[in-house]
Amino acid sequence: MSKTLTFYTHPVSRARIARWMLEETGLPYEEVVLDFGTTMKSPDYLAINPMGKVPAIRHGDTVVTENAAVCAYLGRTGTGQGP
């Protein structure tokens, strides 16, 4: 059973770096576009990333925030080396 990978982003943000890494790995993902000041600060998203910033990914029970950490996680996961 595969885990769904969800990518939380905003098109005009530093999350473009994480999107690039997602595209490089070829991993399938669902995208959730958030708005600054509203949905990024909603209780639902703050439960995922308490800082209320993007990017963030959720892969099963694993949540990763910050571009460098997201890219490292995706690099390991995309090569089959696991989280």
C-alpha positions as CSV (number, residue, x, y, z in Angstrom):
1,M,0.0,0.0,0.0
2,S,1.6,3.3,-1.1
3,K,1.4,6.4,1.0
4,T,0.0,9.6,-0.6
5,L,2.5,12.4,-0.8
6,T,0.9,15.8,-0.3
7,F,2.8,19.0,-1.3
8,Y,1.7,22.2,0.4
9,T,2.7,25.3,-1.6
10,H,2.1,28.8,-2.9
11,P,3.1,29.6,-6.5
12,V,5.0,32.7,-5.6
13,S,7.1,31.3,-2.8
14,R,10.3,29.5,-2.1
15,A,8.3,26.3,-2.4
16,R,9.3,26.3,-6.1
17,I,12.5,24.6,-5.0
18,A,10.6,21.7,-3.4
19,R,8.4,21.5,-6.5
20,W,11.6,21.2,-8.7
21,M,12.8,18.3,-6.5
22,L,9.4,16.6,-6.7
23,E,9.5,16.8,-10.5
24,E,13.0,15.5,-10.6
25,T,12.2,12.5,-8.5
26,G,9.1,11.7,-10.5
27,L,7.2,10.8,-7.4
28,P,3.4,11.1,-7.7
29,Y,2.0,13.8,-5.4
30,E,-1.1,15.8,-4.7
31,E,-0.8,19.6,-4.5
32,V,-2.5,21.9,-2.0
33,V,-2.1,25.6,-2.8
34,L,-2.3,27.8,0.2
35,D,-2.8,31.6,0.5
36,F,-0.5,33.8,2.6
37,G,-2.2,35.0,5.7
38,T,-5.4,32.9,5.4
39,T,-5.1,29.2,4.7
40,M,-1.4,29.2,5.7
41,K,-2.5,30.4,9.1
42,S,-5.6,28.2,9.4
43,P,-5.8,25.7,12.3
44,D,-5.8,22.8,9.8
45,Y,-2.5,23.8,8.2
46,L,-0.9,24.9,11.5
47,A,-1.5,21.4,12.7
48,I,0.8,20.3,9.8
49,N,3.3,23.1,10.0
50,P,3.1,25.2,13.2
51,M,5.2,28.0,11.5
52,G,2.4,28.5,8.9
53,K,4.9,28.6,6.0
54,V,5.4,26.6,2.8
55,P,6.8,24.3,1.6
56,A,5.7,21.3,3.6
57,I,5.0,17.8,2.5
58,R,3.0,15.1,4.2
59,H,3.8,11.5,3.2
60,G,1.8,9.1,5.2
61,D,2.4,9.9,8.9
62,T,5.7,11.8,8.0
63,V,5.6,15.6,7.8
64,V,8.7,17.5,6.5
65,T,9.0,21.3,6.3
66,E,11.7,23.7,5.1
67,N,13.2,23.3,1.6
68,A,16.5,21.7,2.4
69,A,14.8,19.0,4.6
70,V,12.1,18.4,2.0
71,C,14.7,18.0,-0.8
72,A,16.7,15.6,1.3
73,Y,13.6,13.5,2.1
74,L,12.5,13.4,-1.5
75,G,16.0,12.5,-2.6
76,R,16.0,9.5,-0.3
77,T,12.4,8.5,-1.0
78,G,12.7,9.0,-4.8
79,T,15.7,6.6,-5.0
80,G,13.9,3.9,-3.0
81,Q,16.2,4.4,0.0
82,G,13.2,5.2,2.3
83,P,12.6,8.2,4.5
